[in-house]
Amino acid sequence: MLAEPWVGEEAGRTVLRGLLQRTEDGSAVLQVGDSRVLFDVGSPPPPDNTWVEISIEAYKVELYPYVP
């Protein structure tokens, strides 16, 4: 895995690669280039400031609008 941000598709899966940073409330933010994706994390939480790659079957990806 390369330590650089990337969004794409591989073998029918949606892939997000970025720097995972934990937040004070126990969730995590995936920094993918100039964008951030918020995640809930399980236990044990991943290390802070770790490069990760998240791979999801493409047909299971859903996008919802967010209004702050």
N, C-alpha and C positions, 0 to 999 in steps of 0.2 A: 504494500500500500504506500502510495506517495503522500508525503506530508504537505499537501496543497489542496485548497478547496476545489470541489467539483460536484456538479449535478448532472446526471445523465441516466442512461438506460443500458443495462447489460443483461443479456439473456432473459428478457422479459421482466426484469426487475428494475424498479426506480432506485437509484443510488444517490445518497447525499454524503459527501465527505467534507469534514470541517473540524474546527477546534471546539471541543466541548468544554464549557465553563459552567461550574455549579453556581447556583444562586443562593442567597440567604434563606429563602423559603423552602429549600430542598429540591427544587426543580433544576433544570439545566437548560442552557442556551447553546445551540450549535451555531457557531459563526461560520457561514459559508460565503466567502468573499465579503461583499458589502451587506449581505443579508443575514438575519438571525432567525432561527427556528426554535421555538420553545418546546421543551419536552418535560414530561413527568418521568422521574427515574425510580427504579425499584431499589431493593436492598440486596446487597450493599451498593452504595452509590459509586459511580465510576470516579477515578481520580480526576482532580481538577486540571484544567489546561492540557487535555489529552486529545490527540488527533484520533478521530473515529470515522468509521465508514458504516452508514446505516443502509441496509439493503432490504427492500420491501417488494413483494409481488406487485407488479404495476397495477393490476386490476383492483387491489385493495387500497390504493392511495386515494384519499378524499381531501378536498380543499374547502375550507369554510371561511367566509369573510370575517374579519375581525375589526371592530370599531372600538378604539380606546376611549 
